[in-house]
Amino acid sequence: MKRAELPEPKPDQFEYQLFREIYGVDWADDALVEWDNEEKITMFNYEKFIHPEILATYNTESDEFKMLIKKMNLSSKTRYEQHQANKDEFKRLMPLLSQLEEEEQRSLIHLL
């Protein structure tokens, strides 16, 4: 069973501006992104993400360290991934927001 598509704000809607107020970026900031080339932490580049003094306290060959790096990779998001997550979250709010006046929408968002 296919899930119903959630609405997206249009540039002339108040909700479009509200998205910018909440997340600090425009809804369409990802429109020209063809490939997410932002680097995330992996076993091959962890030195770029962890300060050398902290890294010196770990046995980088241990299974525990390798699992830590995997968890860090899975829990972190690139700017593109975070933008997609923000858009998904906002789309889930859109049906509720459509029932409210602009002032009520802003009040609700700031309460959340």
Secondary structure, 3 states (H helix, E strand, C coil): CCCCCCCCCCCCCHHHHHHHHHHCCCHHHHCCCCCCCCCCCCCCCHHHCCCHHHHCCCCCCCHHHHHHHHHHHHHCCCHHHHHHHHHHHHHHHHHHHCCCCHHHHHHHHHHC
